[in-house]
Every structure is written in C-alpha cells, then in structure tokens.
Amino acid sequence: MKLSRKDILLMAFCTGLIVANIYYCQPLVILVAKEYGLTESYAGRITYLTQAGYAIGLFLLVPLGDMFERRKQILVITGLAIASLLMAAFSHTFLVLEIACVLIGASSIVPQLILPMAANLSSDESRGHTIGIIMSGLLVGILGSRAISGSIGFLWGWRAMFGIAAGLCFLLLLLMASRFPQSKPTFKGTYRELMSSMFNYIKTQPVLREASLINFLAFATLSAFWTTMVLFLANPPFNFQSLQIGLFGIAGAAGALAAPLVGKLSDGKEPRKNLLIGLLLQLASIAAFYFTGSHLYLFVVGIILIDIGQQAIHVTNQTRIYALIPEARNRLNTVFMSVSFVGASFGSAMGLWLWDKGQWPIYCLGSVLVIAINILIYRLYARKIFNYA
C-alpha cells in the first residue's frame, strides 16, 4: 500500500492531537501550584515528569512496532492514554498528578509508531517530504496545545483540560481503528533480542549516535525555554495569566510550517548542513530572548526562530536515521527519540534550576552554553573524530 495525501494528512492530524497530551500541563503549572499550595518551580515538576514518562514509553514500547502489528499496538496504547488523562483529571493529591503525568507521557508515544509506519509506506524519493508533513502536524500539536491548554485552564480550570484531552483521544481511537492500514512485523525474535539489537545499532551506526546526541541537546534547549517562559511571563513586569501565556504557543506554530520544506531539503544529497542552520537559529533565538526586556515583539521573534531551528534539526536527523536500516526503523527511532526526550526532560529540569539560580538572564546564558556544546559536537562529527563504528 502506498500513502495518499489524505492518508498523510490524517496521520499528521492524529500525531498532532496525541503528542499534545505531553504539553497540556505546561501553561497549567501556575494553576496547579495555586490549588496545591506549591511554589511555581516545584509544581513545574509535572513538565519534566511527563517528558520522562515519554522517554520511558519510547524505550520500552516503540520497539514493539517491529515485532507486533502496528495498528493494533497504536489502538491499545491510545486506550492507555485515555485512562492516564482521566487519572490526572480526577487526581486529588499532587503525588497522584505526578504519577498520572508519567503515565500520560509513557502512553503518548503513538506518533513514534505512526512515523515509522509512514516511512515504510513512502518511496525513498518522498520519505523526507512525508516525514516533514507529519512532523508539521506534530509541531502544530505541540505548540497549539499550549494555547488551547492556557485558554481551557483559564476558563474552566486545569482539570478540565485533561478531561477534554481524554475525550479527544477517544475520538481518535475510533478514527484510527477505521482508517489506519495494517502492517506486517519485520522482527521474528524475542523481546530480549529486540532490545539487545538496539544497543548493537548504537554501537555500529555513527549517524544514529550523532543524530541522537545533537537531538538530545536541541530538545534540551527547546524544552528549557517552554518550561521557563511560563515563569518569565507569569512574573513582573508582565504578570500574565495562563490564558495569555498559552497564546504564545501560536507564535511557535509558525515554525511548524517549515517542516515540509526541511523535509524536502533532507531528501537531497547533503541533508546534514541543515543541522548547522538549525543550531544557529536556536542561538539567534536566545539572543532575542536575552534582550527582550519589556519588548514582547523580540520575545515572539525568538519563539519563531527557536521552533524553526528545532524543526531543521529534528526533521533532518529523523530522515537520516530512517535511511539507515529500513527493517529496523522502529528500533532506530526508539533510540533516537528516547535520547531526544531524555534531553527534553533534562532541559525542563535545567530551565527550572537556572531560573532558581538567577531567573531569565541565567536561563539565557545556560542555554547559550548548551547550544555551543551542540555546535562543537556537530563540528567534531564533521571532522569524523567520533565517526567510528
């Protein structure tokens, strides 16, 4: 079966709405802190616990896509996501909410099953473009989730957002059950052999190592921003509420429009050059954030730059690893995305730590250091210093 444009758009739609589950909590941190009587930075733990749960789900569940029929796996895991979201909506202690957030993250890995499915059904010439379109859906989901969450939280409270998300996932479950194609497993061994093979790919595939390491730091940079910006905007001189904070996610959605273009460029002969462009865009974004002061137009410019930069890095790296071993795309994607979201969780924790140390200026300086390390890694791999099998 070959994917039609309608199939690709459907996959992008489902990917965006499911990945949004991971990010609904970010604009709600202020409301959660007020309800449980916590400091804003402590309540912010739910952001990196959700991302840590996502990394756990990626590592333990996504490889099964090479071992079992993907459509059935997608439906079962979406069902678990519905249960986890309802647990968060009805949680009555912060500890229960923390546990629910870990489970929400772990059960929101469906996009990383959809992407390999789409890659397998795409031709070599169109694979990058297909991934780019689906990544646009994913990025719109990530960024739009913040605007939606901030608005819902402001109008009806933070619990309502998790309840609405559970309802959306139920509707998606019905849609995917009726429209998604079935797939044939490519791995015939045991689960232990499946997991062992991933470590062998880490050892033997330098492109996978490079892509994962660069993505780790790029996701850390992005996640540190989206976690810390909530505290930045909620404090003087802005004193914004969750509704206003969430609306800044719309500015980041502009970056999602770059994904199909980046995907096309990644189908070319030298996709790696897009990585440096993405890193430099991230660096420029931090400069805009540092000099924002009370001028929010610079802040909005920074949001657009950081998300376009992230798109350039992520889509390019994902296209590169999918070209390595076609029959092992789920396992390669598992390594790549697990490392990426460990980076995201690290970035959220780092952003909160930097905020406590010196608020916005120290966050900006710490982010510049992370990007500088990433550029150094890019250069070292270009010189093939780390490029051994």
Disulfide bonds with the S-S distance in Angstrom:
none
